Amino acid sequence: MFDPDIIARMETYKALTGCFFPPDDQLPQNVETLAVHAPSWVPEVRTSVQALLESLPGDEQGREALRVEHAKLFLGPFEVLAPPFGSVYFHVNKMLSHESTDDAAERYREAGVVGAPDGGNPPDHVTAELEFMYYLLFQEHAAQCRDDASAVREWRDRRTDFFPIHLGAWGPLFADRVISFAQAPFYKHLGLVAKEALKAEIRLLTKSVQAESTEAVTAPTTPG
């Protein structure tokens, strides 16, 4: 079944990845991408993406203030207010922290990705897991375009296996901390966008599982 929102979801995850990196020259473009694509499948974020656009710094002083805020939230050097690592949050999950990191790394390798998908951070970093969701959706979309049903199923299965026990499990908790501790409006609204996008992905996954269960129950059986 073709997913009409798959491109919007791809672009949303890609843009969120860039927005959680330290602020750089690509930040305005990433925010603009969010503003275009995120509301089309997550209508709840319309206000927040507009606020992101309006809160982008217009001068070097503003950009430096945003870099300082980013460091306080995600880097330290003292208390990290919103740790961007899944392993920090897995005390609420059956999976142990080191197991979650190793499992993420193994899933990247199995999908053909060497190292963290974002190219530098540990496997359970928020940018790595967001980038991996982009990659899985990209591969699924490419398979759809080739009309390769087997590959579509493979990549969809990888995504639906990965998301609920990784980014879907800890990402909303991380986003809550961003929302709670951010002083700059930019990061507070970024946290809101991330949380709503992850909630929307969870709803889509639940709907997909329910649909597959219904199809399995109603599928005709071949007489033995």
JORAPE-V94736 format. One record per run of one state. SS is the DSSP state (2 for helix, 1 for strand, 0 for the rest). FROM is the first residue (numbers start at 1). LEN is the number of residues. If there is no record, write none. Layout:
ss:SS from:FROM len:LEN
ss:SS from:FROM len:LEN
This chain:
ss:0 from:1 len:5
ss:2 from:6 len:15
ss:0 from:21 len:6
ss:2 from:27 len:15
ss:0 from:42 len:1
ss:2 from:43 len:13
ss:0 from:56 len:4
ss:2 from:60 len:15
ss:0 from:75 len:10
ss:1 from:85 len:1
ss:2 from:86 len:3
ss:0 from:89 len:1
ss:2 from:90 len:3
ss:0 from:93 len:4
ss:2 from:97 len:14
ss:0 from:111 len:14
ss:1 from:125 len:1
ss:2 from:126 len:20
ss:0 from:146 len:3
ss:2 from:149 len:17
ss:0 from:166 len:1
ss:2 from:167 len:15
ss:0 from:182 len:3
ss:2 from:185 len:34
ss:0 from:219 len:6
